[in-house]
């Protein structure tokens, strides 16, 4: 049964439920000034703070900039900032902005814009909320100076505002940053290297960007999200193609230049083309998970959640999402990517010996009474949908009464925010992945943080986890943090905050006529040019 489902899931990209729009003759012309890009999923929510979708964050890097970026060693580097200083007691961080920074509407970037943006980000992001809890106030003594005054030392301040994972600390005008963080902002006005062309945007279908000629890149070489963001293309077009076969054909025909996430079963065919380069999309990889709803039965009971954990054989899920390519995944019994310092299995390892029989026994002993389990799955997201197919089959075989609800990714994103019971539009479980860089340290790892209704969908709550997080933030060295991180992971496995499905790598594909593609955690457009 597992082999049959794996093959079905691996082929999912070629039989997606939604048809992709074709490109017009005008769009097929290879204008050297235009980069044509196929994103991982449909862009339906433009606000990278209000939305937790990775596609919204990728869009955000075109339009917005950050005070600090990260290099390939994951070290914070000044971006919009000229530099910073820290008071001797560690309670005041003073950040000085570079001269000449402008928003797309021509207004200068001021320190008060940064303060408002950090407040909004700090009420939404996992790491940001941790920062916000330590901030006493933001001061803006002049237009280029931001002072962050703290109630306690926070040595990881730059790591927080430089991170490239979910909800980076993007800077927007104060008037937009004052928007409720769960409501999308009314305009896409940033200070990044590209302007968003609102008049060309078609939700879920098309987006376009124009080079911001008044952007001032840094002089350093670009690396990940740091350094000089030099935009060589005058225009970038996003063509959203939920059908993988359509995206593959468009890339081979030269109708698009770059396909962000290649469906695994189409890689062998694309490798045969002399005009296409296959590369690793994100060196940190992706961690697949089943996210369980802790608010409502049956997964409000730890015993029921442990039944799911006991049955998971990661190899089944990873084979499905990578088309059985053993070079494209790691068995990773961890809540952190296994290519990073925190990514080690606990000892003893609760996932070491998956057993369907043991899971069935645990479910019977848990008191599960046959409640309906609503499982969401995005039919148009080829690197998530196979995880749902395998997950549905596994939950059914364990003994759960599963209602499998397939829809487009935008609908899943909307419903996963609903805290109501499943019968009132809520849910019980959904498959998803997180970028490795988005969960690389304990404090930013939404899979394990126990923030309850203030945290990520699923709303795992644990005062013990949050106390460990506070301890992790307070220790002075990496060795001590690693030890506390291991304790946090042990607790996450005991409570089954989420169910890890393994670490995998999604390939990206682009025309050989492109040069300068930057490896890193985000598919960024700067440094790219046509040969």
C-alpha positions as CSV (number, residue, x, y, z in Angstrom):
1,X,0.0,0.0,0.0
2,X,2.8,2.5,0.9
3,X,4.6,1.9,-2.4
4,X,1.4,2.4,-4.4
5,X,0.7,5.7,-2.6
6,X,4.2,6.9,-2.9
7,X,4.1,6.5,-6.7
8,X,0.7,8.2,-6.9
9,X,2.0,11.1,-4.8
10,X,5.2,11.5,-6.8
11,X,3.2,11.8,-9.9
12,X,0.9,14.4,-8.3
13,X,2.6,17.3,-9.9
14,X,1.6,16.2,-13.4
15,X,-2.1,15.8,-12.5
16,X,-2.7,18.9,-10.4
17,X,-6.4,19.7,-10.1
18,X,-6.1,23.3,-11.3
19,X,-5.2,24.2,-14.9
20,X,-2.6,26.9,-15.4
21,X,-3.1,29.8,-17.7
22,X,-1.1,29.8,-20.9
23,X,1.3,32.5,-21.9
24,X,0.3,35.0,-24.6
25,X,2.5,35.4,-27.7
26,X,3.7,38.7,-26.3
27,X,4.8,37.0,-23.1
28,X,6.7,34.3,-25.0
29,X,9.0,36.9,-26.5
30,X,12.4,36.6,-24.9
31,X,12.9,40.3,-24.0
32,X,16.4,40.4,-22.4
33,X,15.3,43.1,-20.0
34,X,12.5,40.9,-18.5
35,X,12.9,37.9,-16.1
36,X,10.0,35.5,-16.2
37,X,9.6,33.5,-13.0
38,X,7.3,30.7,-11.9
39,X,6.9,30.8,-8.1
40,X,6.3,27.8,-5.8
41,X,2.6,28.7,-5.3
42,X,-0.1,31.2,-6.1
43,X,0.5,34.6,-4.6
44,X,-2.9,35.6,-3.0
45,X,-1.9,37.6,0.1
46,X,0.7,40.2,-0.7
47,X,1.6,41.2,2.9
48,X,4.6,39.1,4.1
49,X,3.8,40.0,7.7
50,X,0.1,39.2,7.7
51,X,0.7,36.1,5.7
52,X,3.0,33.2,6.9
53,X,3.2,31.8,3.4
54,X,6.7,31.3,2.0
55,X,5.6,32.7,-1.4
56,X,4.5,36.0,0.3
57,X,8.0,36.3,1.9
58,X,9.7,35.7,-1.4
59,X,7.6,38.5,-2.9
60,X,8.5,40.6,0.1
61,X,12.2,40.5,-0.7
62,X,11.5,42.2,-4.0
63,X,9.5,45.1,-2.5
64,X,10.9,45.6,1.0
65,X,14.3,45.7,2.6
66,X,15.6,44.8,6.0
67,X,17.8,46.6,8.5
68,X,20.2,43.5,8.5
69,X,20.5,40.5,6.2
70,X,22.3,37.2,6.7
71,X,25.3,35.8,4.9
72,X,26.1,32.2,4.0
73,X,27.4,31.5,7.5
74,X,24.1,32.8,8.9
75,X,25.8,35.8,10.4
76,X,23.8,39.2,10.5
77,X,25.2,41.8,8.2
78,X,24.1,45.5,7.9
79,X,21.7,46.1,5.0
80,X,19.6,49.3,5.4
81,X,21.6,49.9,8.5
82,X,24.9,51.7,8.4
83,X,25.9,50.0,11.7
84,X,24.9,49.8,15.3
85,X,26.2,50.1,18.9
86,X,25.1,48.4,22.2
87,X,25.2,50.0,25.6
88,X,27.5,48.5,28.3
89,X,24.5,47.1,30.2
90,X,23.1,45.6,27.0
91,X,19.8,47.5,27.4
92,X,20.0,49.8,24.5
93,X,20.7,49.1,20.8
94,X,21.3,52.1,18.6
95,X,21.0,51.5,14.9
96,X,22.0,54.1,12.4
97,X,20.4,54.1,8.9
98,X,22.4,54.5,5.7
99,X,22.0,57.9,3.9
100,X,19.7,58.3,1.0
101,X,17.3,55.4,1.5
102,X,13.9,56.0,-0.2
103,X,10.6,54.3,-0.4
104,X,9.0,53.7,-3.8
105,X,6.7,56.7,-3.4
106,X,9.7,59.0,-3.1
107,X,9.5,59.5,0.7
108,X,12.7,59.0,2.7
109,X,13.1,56.1,5.0
110,X,13.0,57.4,8.5
111,X,13.7,55.8,11.9
112,X,10.1,56.1,12.8
113,X,9.2,53.9,9.8
114,X,11.6,51.3,11.2
115,X,10.2,51.5,14.7
116,X,6.6,51.0,13.5
117,X,7.7,48.2,11.2
118,X,9.5,46.4,14.0
119,X,6.4,46.8,16.3
120,X,4.2,45.2,13.7
121,X,6.6,42.4,13.0
122,X,7.1,41.8,16.7
123,X,3.4,41.2,17.2
124,X,3.2,38.6,14.5
125,X,6.4,36.6,14.1
126,X,7.5,33.9,16.5
127,X,11.0,35.3,17.0
128,X,9.6,38.8,16.8
129,X,7.2,38.2,19.7
130,X,10.2,37.1,21.8
131,X,12.0,40.4,20.9
132,X,8.8,42.4,21.7
133,X,8.6,40.9,25.1
134,X,12.0,42.4,25.9
135,X,11.5,45.8,24.3
136,X,10.7,48.7,26.6
137,X,10.4,51.3,23.9
138,X,11.6,52.4,20.5
139,X,13.1,55.9,20.4
140,X,13.7,57.9,17.2
141,X,15.9,60.9,18.2
142,X,16.4,61.8,14.6
143,X,15.4,60.5,11.2
144,X,18.4,58.2,10.8
145,X,18.7,56.9,14.4
146,X,16.7,54.1,16.0
147,X,17.2,53.3,19.6
148,X,15.8,50.0,20.9
149,X,15.5,50.2,24.7
150,X,15.1,46.8,26.5
151,X,13.9,45.7,29.8
152,X,16.5,42.9,29.8
153,X,19.6,42.2,27.7
154,X,18.8,40.5,24.4
155,X,22.1,39.5,22.8
156,X,20.4,37.9,19.7
157,X,18.8,41.1,18.6
158,X,20.5,41.2,15.2
159,X,19.8,37.5,14.6
160,X,16.1,38.3,15.1
161,X,15.9,41.3,12.8
162,X,18.1,39.7,10.1
163,X,16.5,36.3,9.8
164,X,15.4,35.1,6.4
165,X,12.7,32.6,7.5
166,X,9.0,33.2,7.9
167,X,8.1,36.9,8.5
168,X,11.4,38.7,8.1
169,X,11.5,42.1,9.7
170,X,10.7,44.0,6.6
171,X,10.6,47.8,6.8
172,X,7.6,49.7,5.4
173,X,6.3,53.2,5.7
174,X,4.9,54.1,9.1
175,X,1.4,54.7,7.7
176,X,1.4,51.1,6.5
177,X,3.1,49.6,9.5
178,X,0.4,50.9,11.7
179,X,-2.0,48.4,10.1
180,X,-3.3,45.6,12.3
181,X,-0.7,42.8,11.7
182,X,-3.3,40.2,10.8
183,X,-4.8,42.5,8.1
184,X,-3.0,42.9,4.8
185,X,-1.6,46.4,4.3
186,X,-3.4,48.5,1.7
187,X,-0.4,49.2,-0.5
188,X,2.9,47.5,-1.5
189,X,5.3,50.4,-0.8
190,X,8.7,49.4,0.3
191,X,12.3,50.5,-0.3
192,X,13.5,47.3,-1.9
193,X,15.2,46.9,-5.3
194,X,11.9,46.3,-7.2
195,X,8.6,48.2,-7.2
196,X,5.3,46.2,-7.2
197,X,3.1,47.0,-10.2
198,X,-0.3,46.9,-8.6
199,X,-2.2,47.6,-11.8
200,X,-0.8,44.3,-13.3
201,X,-1.5,42.1,-10.4
202,X,-4.0,39.3,-10.8
203,X,-4.4,37.3,-7.5
204,X,-3.3,33.7,-7.9
205,X,-2.3,34.2,-11.5
206,X,0.2,37.0,-12.3
207,X,2.4,39.6,-10.6
208,X,4.9,42.1,-12.0
209,X,7.7,44.2,-10.7
210,X,9.8,47.1,-12.1
211,X,13.3,47.9,-11.1
212,X,13.4,50.8,-8.5
213,X,16.0,53.1,-10.1
214,X,16.5,55.1,-6.9
215,X,17.5,52.0,-4.9
216,X,21.0,52.3,-3.5
217,X,22.6,48.9,-3.3
218,X,25.4,48.2,-0.8
219,X,28.9,47.9,-2.1
220,X,29.6,44.5,-0.7
221,X,29.3,41.3,-2.8
222,X,25.8,39.8,-2.5
223,X,25.4,36.7,-0.3
224,X,22.1,35.2,0.7
225,X,20.0,38.2,1.9
226,X,23.0,40.5,2.6
227,X,25.3,42.6,0.4
228,X,24.7,44.5,-2.8
229,X,21.2,43.9,-4.2
230,X,21.9,45.0,-7.8
231,X,18.8,44.6,-10.0
232,X,20.0,43.9,-13.6
233,X,16.5,43.1,-15.0
234,X,14.3,46.1,-15.6
235,X,11.2,44.0,-15.0
236,X,10.3,40.7,-13.4
237,X,7.1,38.8,-14.1
238,X,5.6,36.1,-12.0
239,X,3.6,33.6,-13.9
240,X,1.8,31.3,-11.4
241,X,1.3,27.8,-12.8
242,X,-0.2,25.3,-10.4
243,X,0.1,22.5,-13.0
244,X,3.7,21.3,-12.9
245,X,3.5,19.9,-16.5
246,X,2.6,23.3,-17.8
247,X,5.4,24.9,-15.9
248,X,7.9,22.3,-17.2
249,X,6.7,22.8,-20.8
250,X,7.0,26.6,-20.5
251,X,10.5,26.3,-19.2
252,X,11.6,24.0,-21.9
253,X,10.1,26.2,-24.6
254,X,11.8,29.3,-23.3
255,X,8.5,30.9,-22.4
256,X,9.7,31.3,-18.8
257,X,13.3,31.7,-17.5
258,X,13.1,30.2,-14.0
259,X,10.9,27.7,-12.2
260,X,11.4,28.0,-8.5
261,X,10.4,24.5,-7.3
262,X,10.5,21.6,-9.8
263,X,8.1,18.8,-9.4
264,X,10.3,15.8,-8.4
265,X,9.0,13.4,-11.0
266,X,9.9,15.9,-13.8
267,X,13.6,16.4,-12.9
268,X,14.9,13.4,-15.0
269,X,13.2,14.8,-18.1
270,X,14.5,18.4,-17.5
271,X,18.0,17.2,-16.9
272,X,18.1,15.9,-20.5
273,X,17.7,19.4,-21.9
274,X,21.0,21.2,-22.7
275,X,19.2,24.6,-22.2
276,X,18.2,24.0,-18.6
277,X,20.2,24.0,-15.3
278,X,19.0,22.0,-12.3
279,X,20.2,23.4,-9.0
280,X,19.5,23.0,-5.3
281,X,16.9,25.6,-4.3
282,X,17.7,26.1,-0.7
283,X,20.8,24.7,1.0
284,X,19.0,24.6,4.3
285,X,16.4,22.3,2.8
286,X,12.8,21.9,4.0
287,X,11.3,20.1,7.0
288,X,8.0,18.4,6.3
289,X,5.6,18.1,9.2
290,X,2.1,17.2,10.1
291,X,0.7,20.0,12.2
292,X,-1.9,19.0,14.7
293,X,-4.6,21.2,16.2
294,X,-4.1,21.3,20.0
295,X,-7.4,23.1,20.7
296,X,-10.0,20.5,19.7
297,X,-10.5,16.8,19.9
298,X,-9.0,14.4,19.2
299,X,-5.5,16.0,19.1
300,X,-6.0,18.1,22.2
301,X,-4.9,14.9,24.0
302,X,-1.2,14.2,24.1
303,X,-1.9,10.4,24.1
304,X,-3.7,10.7,20.7
305,X,-0.9,12.8,19.3
306,X,1.7,10.1,20.4
307,X,-0.3,7.5,18.5
308,X,0.4,9.4,15.3
309,X,4.1,9.9,16.1
310,X,4.5,6.2,16.8
311,X,3.4,5.2,13.3
312,X,5.3,7.6,11.1
313,X,8.0,6.1,8.9
314,X,9.6,9.2,7.4
315,X,11.0,7.3,4.4
316,X,7.4,6.9,3.0
317,X,6.8,10.6,3.1
318,X,10.2,11.6,1.8
319,X,10.0,9.1,-1.1
320,X,6.7,10.5,-2.1
321,X,7.8,14.1,-2.2
322,X,11.1,13.5,-3.9
323,X,10.1,10.8,-6.4
324,X,12.2,8.2,-4.6
325,X,15.4,10.2,-5.0
326,X,17.6,9.2,-2.0
327,X,19.9,12.1,-2.7
328,X,17.1,14.6,-2.2
329,X,16.2,13.8,1.5
330,X,17.4,13.0,4.9
331,X,15.7,10.8,7.5
332,X,15.6,13.5,10.2
333,X,14.1,12.7,13.6
334,X,14.3,16.3,14.7
335,X,12.3,19.5,14.8
336,X,15.4,21.2,13.3
337,X,17.0,20.7,9.9
338,X,19.5,17.9,10.3
339,X,22.2,19.8,8.4
340,X,22.3,22.4,11.2
341,X,23.7,22.4,14.8
342,X,20.4,21.7,16.5
343,X,19.3,19.0,14.1
344,X,20.0,15.9,16.1
345,X,17.7,13.1,17.1
346,X,16.9,12.8,20.8
347,X,18.1,9.9,22.9
348,X,16.1,7.7,23.2
349,X,14.6,8.4,19.8
350,X,10.8,8.1,19.8
351,X,10.7,7.7,16.0
352,X,13.5,5.1,15.8
353,X,11.1,2.1,15.3
354,X,7.8,3.1,13.7
355,X,5.1,0.6,14.3
356,X,1.5,0.7,13.0
357,X,0.5,-2.0,15.5
358,X,1.9,0.1,18.4
359,X,0.2,3.2,17.1
360,X,-3.2,1.4,16.9
361,X,-2.7,0.2,20.5
362,X,-1.9,3.7,21.7
363,X,-4.9,5.1,19.9
364,X,-7.2,2.5,21.6
365,X,-5.7,3.3,25.0
366,X,-6.0,7.1,24.5
367,X,-9.8,7.1,24.7
368,X,-10.3,8.2,21.1
369,X,-14.0,7.8,20.4
370,X,-14.0,7.9,16.6
371,X,-14.3,11.7,16.3
372,X,-14.0,13.0,12.8
373,X,-10.5,14.2,11.9
374,X,-10.6,17.0,9.2
375,X,-7.3,16.9,7.3
376,X,-6.6,19.8,4.9
377,X,-4.4,19.3,1.8
378,X,-3.4,21.7,-1.0
379,X,-4.0,20.1,-4.3
380,X,-2.1,22.7,-6.2
381,X,1.1,22.5,-4.2
382,X,3.2,19.7,-5.5
383,X,5.8,19.7,-2.7
384,X,3.1,19.5,0.0
385,X,0.2,17.5,-1.5
386,X,2.1,14.1,-1.5
387,X,2.7,14.5,2.2
388,X,-1.1,14.8,2.7
389,X,-1.8,11.7,0.6
390,X,0.6,9.5,2.6
391,X,-0.7,11.1,5.8
392,X,-4.3,10.4,5.1
393,X,-3.6,6.8,4.4
394,X,-1.5,6.4,7.6
395,X,-4.1,8.1,9.8
396,X,-6.8,5.9,8.4
397,X,-4.8,2.7,9.0
398,X,-4.1,3.8,12.6
399,X,-7.8,4.0,13.1
400,X,-8.8,7.6,12.7
401,X,-12.0,8.7,11.1
402,X,-10.5,10.9,8.4
403,X,-12.3,13.5,6.3
404,X,-9.8,14.5,3.6
405,X,-10.4,18.1,2.4
406,X,-8.5,19.0,-0.7
407,X,-8.5,22.6,-2.0
408,X,-6.1,25.2,-3.4
409,X,-3.2,26.5,-1.2
410,X,-4.8,29.9,-0.7
411,X,-7.9,28.2,0.8
412,X,-5.8,26.1,3.1
413,X,-3.9,29.2,4.3
414,X,-7.2,30.9,5.1
415,X,-8.7,27.9,6.9
416,X,-5.6,27.0,9.0
417,X,-6.1,30.4,10.8
418,X,-9.6,29.4,11.9
419,X,-9.6,28.4,15.6
420,X,-13.2,27.2,15.5
421,X,-14.0,23.5,15.9
422,X,-13.8,21.5,12.6
423,X,-17.6,21.4,12.3
424,X,-17.6,25.2,12.3
425,X,-15.0,25.6,9.6
426,X,-11.9,24.7,11.6
427,X,-9.6,21.7,11.1
428,X,-7.6,19.0,12.9
429,X,-4.4,18.4,10.9
430,X,-2.6,19.6,7.8
431,X,0.7,18.7,6.1
432,X,3.2,21.5,5.4
433,X,6.9,22.2,5.2
434,X,9.1,24.9,6.7
435,X,12.2,26.2,5.2
436,X,15.3,25.1,7.2
437,X,16.3,28.7,7.8
438,X,12.9,29.4,9.3
439,X,13.3,26.9,12.1
440,X,17.1,26.8,12.5
441,X,17.1,27.9,16.2
442,X,14.7,27.1,19.1
443,X,13.4,30.6,19.7
444,X,12.3,31.1,16.0
445,X,11.0,27.5,15.6
446,X,7.2,27.7,15.5
447,X,7.0,23.9,15.3
448,X,7.9,23.7,19.0
449,X,7.3,27.1,20.6
450,X,4.5,26.8,23.2
451,X,2.9,30.2,22.7
452,X,-0.7,28.9,22.5
453,X,-3.1,31.1,20.7
454,X,-0.4,33.8,20.3
455,X,1.7,31.2,18.3
456,X,1.5,29.4,15.0
457,X,-1.7,27.6,13.8
458,X,-2.1,24.5,15.8
459,X,-1.7,26.6,19.0
460,X,0.5,24.3,21.0
461,X,0.7,25.8,24.5
462,X,3.4,25.0,27.0
463,X,4.6,27.2,29.9
464,X,7.6,24.8,30.3
465,X,8.6,25.3,26.7
466,X,8.4,29.0,27.0
467,X,10.5,29.0,30.2
468,X,13.2,26.9,28.4
469,X,13.1,29.5,25.6
470,X,13.7,32.3,28.0
471,X,16.6,30.4,29.5
472,X,18.0,29.8,26.0
473,X,17.9,33.5,25.3
474,X,19.7,34.4,28.5
475,X,22.7,32.1,28.3
476,X,25.9,33.6,26.9
477,X,27.5,31.0,24.7
478,X,26.6,28.5,21.9
479,X,27.4,25.4,23.9
480,X,24.9,26.3,26.6
481,X,22.3,27.2,24.0
482,X,22.8,23.8,22.3
483,X,22.1,22.0,25.6
484,X,18.9,23.9,26.3
485,X,17.8,23.4,22.7
486,X,18.1,19.6,23.2
487,X,15.9,19.9,26.2
488,X,13.4,21.9,24.2
489,X,13.4,19.2,21.5
490,X,12.9,16.4,24.1
491,X,9.8,18.3,25.5
492,X,8.5,18.8,21.9
493,X,8.7,15.1,21.3
494,X,7.1,14.3,24.6
495,X,4.2,16.6,23.9
496,X,4.2,16.0,20.2
497,X,4.0,19.6,19.4
498,X,4.1,18.6,15.7
499,X,5.0,15.4,13.8
500,X,8.3,15.6,11.8
501,X,8.2,13.9,8.4
502,X,11.8,14.4,7.3
503,X,14.2,16.9,5.7
504,X,14.1,17.2,1.9
505,X,15.6,19.4,-0.8
506,X,13.5,20.9,-3.7
507,X,15.3,21.5,-6.9
508,X,15.1,24.7,-8.9
509,X,15.4,24.9,-12.6
510,X,16.4,27.8,-14.9
511,X,17.5,28.6,-18.5
512,X,21.2,28.4,-19.0
513,X,21.0,31.9,-20.4
514,X,20.7,33.2,-16.8
515,X,23.9,33.9,-14.8
516,X,24.5,35.1,-11.3
517,X,21.8,33.0,-9.5
518,X,22.4,33.3,-5.8
519,X,22.2,30.2,-3.7
520,X,20.4,30.9,-0.4
521,X,17.2,30.6,1.6
522,X,15.1,32.7,-0.8
523,X,14.8,32.9,-4.6
524,X,16.0,36.5,-4.9
525,X,16.1,38.4,-8.3
526,X,19.1,40.6,-7.7
527,X,22.6,39.7,-9.2
528,X,20.7,37.8,-11.9
529,X,21.4,38.7,-15.5
530,X,21.0,37.3,-19.0
531,X,24.2,36.1,-20.6
